[in-house]
């Protein structure tokens, strides 16, 4: 299993709902978690099905120290309050951008056993869910940067003390 990189058209697929929650799906989710954990600098905090070339609606997301598996997610509502995040993506290596997203969302999804979970999310997990659900709809963070007239940055390496360095990129 590998991460699909932009501009691959697989990243633009609008996913279909998962109809069967079976062992094959559970195995795929486990493999996605393993793959996401291999990304350390920057850390992988989420991975959508489209990013591994699949067309059904699911992703994995880091929640604290653990990963959760999310099947057939839907955003029910978003808070009016938004915040600009410095966002990157495993499918667009070394590129970052400023993206404004809701600070809180209410979501509904299934866990791998089929249990429906409806919950409110805040902070980093809300941001991850919005980013990954965008993937399931064929939307990349770069699309959000462009529509919001944000700025893009390229990772240029680390300085002598290990701080990440970025350079603004004109688009």
C-alpha positions as CSV (number, residue, x, y, z in Angstrom):
1,X,0.0,0.0,0.0
2,X,1.4,3.4,-1.0
3,X,0.2,7.0,-0.7
4,X,-1.2,8.4,-4.0
5,X,0.5,11.7,-4.9
6,X,-0.9,14.8,-6.6
7,X,-1.7,15.3,-9.5
8,X,-3.0,11.7,-9.7
9,X,-6.7,11.7,-10.7
10,X,-7.5,9.1,-8.1
11,X,-7.3,12.0,-5.6
12,X,-10.3,13.6,-7.3
13,X,-12.7,10.7,-7.0
14,X,-15.9,11.3,-5.0
15,X,-16.2,8.2,-2.9
16,X,-19.1,5.8,-2.6
17,X,-20.6,4.7,0.7
18,X,-19.2,1.4,2.1
19,X,-21.9,-1.2,1.8
20,X,-20.2,-4.1,3.6
21,X,-18.2,-3.8,6.7
22,X,-16.2,-7.0,6.4
23,X,-12.8,-8.3,7.4
24,X,-11.2,-7.0,4.2
25,X,-12.2,-3.5,5.1
26,X,-10.9,-4.0,8.7
27,X,-7.6,-5.2,7.2
28,X,-7.4,-2.2,4.9
29,X,-8.0,0.2,7.8
30,X,-5.2,-1.5,9.8
31,X,-2.8,-1.2,6.9
32,X,-3.7,2.4,6.5
33,X,-2.9,3.1,10.1
34,X,0.4,1.3,9.8
35,X,1.2,3.4,6.7
36,X,0.2,6.7,8.3
37,X,2.5,5.9,11.3
38,X,5.5,5.6,9.0
39,X,5.3,9.4,8.3
40,X,7.3,11.2,11.0
41,X,8.5,14.5,9.7
42,X,5.9,15.7,9.2
43,X,3.8,13.3,11.3
44,X,0.9,11.5,9.5
45,X,-2.3,12.3,11.4
46,X,-4.9,11.0,8.8
47,X,-5.3,9.1,5.6
48,X,-8.3,8.8,3.4
49,X,-9.2,5.9,1.2
50,X,-8.6,8.0,-2.0
51,X,-5.1,8.5,-0.9
52,X,-4.4,4.8,-1.3
53,X,-6.3,4.5,-4.5
54,X,-9.7,3.2,-3.1
55,X,-13.1,4.5,-4.0
56,X,-15.2,3.8,-0.8
57,X,-15.8,6.3,1.9
58,X,-13.5,5.8,4.9
59,X,-10.4,7.1,6.6
60,X,-8.1,6.8,9.6
61,X,-7.4,9.7,11.9
62,X,-5.1,10.2,14.9
63,X,-7.0,10.9,18.1
64,X,-4.5,11.7,20.8
65,X,-2.1,8.7,20.9
66,X,-4.4,6.3,19.1
67,X,-5.9,6.1,15.6
68,X,-9.6,5.7,14.9
69,X,-11.2,4.2,11.8
70,X,-14.0,6.2,10.3
71,X,-16.5,4.7,7.8
72,X,-19.1,6.6,5.8
73,X,-18.6,9.9,7.6
74,X,-20.9,12.9,7.3
75,X,-20.5,16.4,8.8
76,X,-23.9,17.2,10.3
77,X,-23.1,20.8,11.4
78,X,-20.2,23.2,11.7
79,X,-19.5,26.0,14.2
80,X,-19.6,29.5,13.0
81,X,-16.2,30.1,14.6
82,X,-13.3,29.4,12.3
83,X,-9.6,29.3,12.6
84,X,-6.7,29.4,10.1
85,X,-4.6,26.3,10.2
86,X,-1.2,25.6,8.7
87,X,-2.0,22.5,6.8
88,X,-0.2,19.9,4.8
89,X,-1.0,16.6,3.2
90,X,0.8,13.3,2.6
91,X,-0.4,13.4,-1.0
92,X,1.3,16.8,-1.6
93,X,4.7,16.3,0.0
94,X,6.6,19.4,1.2
95,X,3.8,21.8,0.5
96,X,1.8,23.6,3.1
97,X,-0.9,26.3,3.1
98,X,-3.1,28.4,5.3
99,X,-6.6,26.9,5.4
100,X,-9.6,28.4,7.4
101,X,-11.8,25.6,8.9
102,X,-14.5,25.4,11.5
103,X,-13.2,25.0,15.1
104,X,-16.0,22.6,15.9
105,X,-18.1,20.1,14.0
106,X,-20.8,17.5,14.6
107,X,-20.2,14.3,12.7
108,X,-21.8,10.9,12.2
109,X,-19.9,7.8,11.1
110,X,-19.6,4.1,11.5
111,X,-16.8,2.3,13.3
112,X,-15.5,-0.8,11.6
113,X,-18.0,-3.0,13.5
114,X,-20.9,-1.0,12.0
115,X,-21.8,1.0,15.1
116,X,-23.1,4.4,14.3
117,X,-21.3,7.2,16.2
118,X,-22.6,10.7,16.3
119,X,-20.4,13.2,18.2
120,X,-19.1,16.7,18.4
121,X,-15.4,17.4,17.7
122,X,-13.2,20.3,18.5
123,X,-9.7,21.4,17.8
124,X,-7.2,19.2,16.0
125,X,-9.6,16.2,15.5
126,X,-12.2,18.5,14.0
127,X,-9.6,19.8,11.6
128,X,-8.4,16.3,10.7
129,X,-12.0,15.1,10.0
130,X,-12.7,18.1,7.8
131,X,-9.4,17.5,5.8
132,X,-10.1,13.8,5.4
133,X,-13.8,14.3,4.5
134,X,-12.6,16.8,1.8
135,X,-10.4,13.9,0.4
136,X,-13.5,11.7,0.3
137,X,-15.2,14.4,-1.9
138,X,-12.2,14.8,-4.2
139,X,-11.1,18.1,-2.6
140,X,-7.4,18.7,-1.7
141,X,-6.2,21.2,0.9
142,X,-4.6,23.1,-2.0
143,X,-8.1,23.7,-3.4
144,X,-9.1,25.3,-0.1
145,X,-6.0,27.5,0.0
146,X,-6.8,28.8,-3.5
147,X,-10.5,29.4,-2.9
148,X,-9.7,31.2,0.4
149,X,-6.9,33.2,-1.3
150,X,-4.4,31.9,1.2
151,X,-0.7,31.4,0.9
152,X,1.4,28.4,0.0
153,X,4.7,27.4,1.6
154,X,7.4,24.9,0.6
155,X,9.3,23.1,3.2
156,X,13.0,24.0,2.7
157,X,14.6,21.9,5.5
158,X,15.6,22.5,9.1
159,X,17.9,25.1,10.5
160,X,20.9,24.4,12.8
161,X,18.7,23.9,15.8
162,X,16.1,21.7,14.1
163,X,13.4,24.2,13.4
164,X,11.4,23.6,10.3
165,X,11.9,26.3,7.6
166,X,9.4,27.3,5.0
167,X,9.5,29.6,2.0
168,X,6.4,31.3,0.6
169,X,5.6,30.1,-2.9
170,X,3.9,32.3,-5.5
171,X,1.1,30.5,-7.3
